[in-house]
Amino acid sequence: MRGRRLRRAFYARDPRVVAPELLGKVLVHDGRAARIVEVEAYCGADDPGSHAYRGETPRTAVMFGPAGHLYVYFTYGMHWCANAVCGPDGEAGAVLLRAAAPLEGLEAMRAARPAARRDLDLCSGPAKLCQAFGLDRAHDGADLVRADRGVTIVDDGTPPPARPGVSTRIGLSAGAEHPWRWYVPGDPNVSRHRSGTRRRPDPSNGAPRG
């Protein structure tokens, strides 16, 4: 996948600034590539929806810096979710990669997600995205800026939408009031889930809390 890797300075900002600017960027790993079409911002100590709300733990240490690393966590005992770490060192922040539009390596994605009936279902949720890309605990802490462990995010010249869709985040019981979810309007790869609800999400489609 051709494109320029995002620099550390891109990530070293408030997650609410980084998140909408990640729309249109391309996630790349192991011959697979997909355009990011849906994200959520999480703001650490200021955000009860974040894993880092109560402070640093061995699980959340990656979120406390430096920016530009990947925070990968296990949820519902069965799924992985991936976040781009944002903000200054010591201030936990992250952007959850919620959905992406497949571009390259679709055969590998299909093999990794045999339950997907259509290509639109390959990356249309945070856990689905990780399954399609083969991301798991081994990638927690990977440096996106250096393409550590083969995973990175690149800019291929596609700008984010001038007017992205905005909503509250999906599947939260705390911090659910914040409108910190952004998506590409009309893109068929955006997760098919009612936004802004407090009900328990489909674990493969709505796993929250970056």
N, C-alpha and C positions, 0 to 999 in steps of 0.2 A: 504494500500500500504506500503510494507516494504521498508525502506531506511533511510538514515541519513539526517536530516534536514540540509540545508546549513547554515553555521554560518555567523554571522554579518561581519566577516573579508572577507568572500568571496565576498560580495556585496560592501564593502567599498573600491572599486578600480575604476579605469577609466572604464566607460561603454563599451568602445571599447575593453577592456581586458575581462570584465565579459561576454559580449554578446556571443562570440563563445564558451566560457566554459559552458554556460547554455544549449547548444545543448546536448541532451541525458539525461538531468535532467528531473524530473517528477513533473509536477504540480498536486497538490492534493487538492480537496475540496468536502466536503459533500458526501463522498463515491465514488467520481469520480476521475479518474487519467488519465493523458495523458503525453506522452513523448514529450518534446519540440523539434521541428525540424526546426524552423525558428524564427529569432529574428532580431531586428534592434536597434542600439545604438543611443542615443540622448545626446548631451553634453552641455545643458544649455546655458550659456552666450556666449559660443564659437560656437554655432550652430543655425543658423537662421531657421532651420527646427524644433527646439524644442519649446514647449509651454513656456519654461522658458527663452527664449532668451532675452526678454525685462525686466526681473527681476521677483521678487516674487510677486504673487497675492494670494488672498484667494484660487483660484482654484488650483494653482501650489505649494502651500506651502509644501505639502508632498514631492515634489521632492527635496527640499532643505535640507532634512535630518530628522532623521538619515537614513543611508542605511539599506536595508533589509525590507523596507515597500512596500506596494502595492500602486501605483498611478493609479487610475481608473478615466477615463474621458468619457464624453458624446460627441458624434460626429455626424454630419449630422442630428441632431434632432431625432435620432432613435436608435443609437447603442452605446454600451460601449466598451472600449478598456482597457487592463490592462498592466501595466509596473512594473518591479522590479526596485526600487530606488537604485541607485549606487553612489559611490564616497564619499568623506569626507563631513561632515556636513557643510552646508552653500554653497556648490557648487553643484548646481542642475545637476543631471544626471539620466538617466533611460534607461532601456532596454525594448522595446516593445515586448511582447510575440505575435508573428505573427501567429504561427501555431503549432499544436501538433498532435501526433498520439494517438488516444484513446486506453486505456489499461483496465480500470475498470469503472464500472458504466455506461455502454453504454445504458442501458434502460433509465436511467435518462437523459442522453444526448439526446437521440432520442426524448424523451417527450418534452425536452426544445427546440429542433430544429426540429419541424415537417416538415419543408420545405426541410430538408436534405434527398435526395433520396438514398444516400449511406452513409455508415459509414465514408468513406473517406471525405465526405463533412461536417462532424460534427464540426471539429476544424481547417479547412483549410483556416483560415483568422483570423485576430485579433478580429473582432466583432463576428464572428462565435464561436470562442473559448470562449469568455465571455458568449455568450448565452448558449452554451453547459454546461458550468460550473456554470451558475447561478450567475455570478459576475456582480455587479452593484454599484451604488453610496454607498450603505451600506458597501462595502468592501474597499472603498478608505481610505488609511491610515492603513490598516490591517498589523500587524507585521508578515511577513513571517517566521522569525526566531523562533517565539513563537507559530506559527500556530494560531494566533489571528483570531477570526471569522471563524475558521475551514479551513483556506487556507494557504498552505505552498508549498515549492518546496524542493524535496528530491533528494538525490543521491543514486541510487540503484546499483551502481557499473558499470553502462554503461558509457564508456568514450565518450567524444565528438569525432567527426570524425577527423582523423589526417589531412585531407585536406578538410575542409568545403568549400561549395560553397560560393562565395563572389560576391556581386553586389552593385550598388548604391541602395538607399532606394526607396521605392515605393510611388508614388503619391504626391511627393513634388514639389513645385514651387520654394522654397528657400532652399539652402543647398542640392540640388539634386545631386551635383557632388561627394559627399563623398561616398566612398565604404564601408558603415557601415551596410550592411545587410549580415547576414550569415545564411546558411541553410544546412541541411543534403542532400548531393547530391543523387538524385534518389529516395528520399522518396516520396511516392505518396500523403502524407498529406500536403506537402508544398503548399502554396497558388498558384493557377493557375492564374498568373498575369504576364504580361511582366515587368521585372525589369528595373529600370533605366529610365523610361519614365516620362514625365512631365504632361501627361494627367490626368484628374480627375479620381480617382480610383472608382471601384465598392465600395460603402459605406460599404458593409458587408465583403469585402475582402481586402481592401487596406487602411483602415483608419489610417493615419500616426500621427506623432508628439508626441512621448513620452516625 
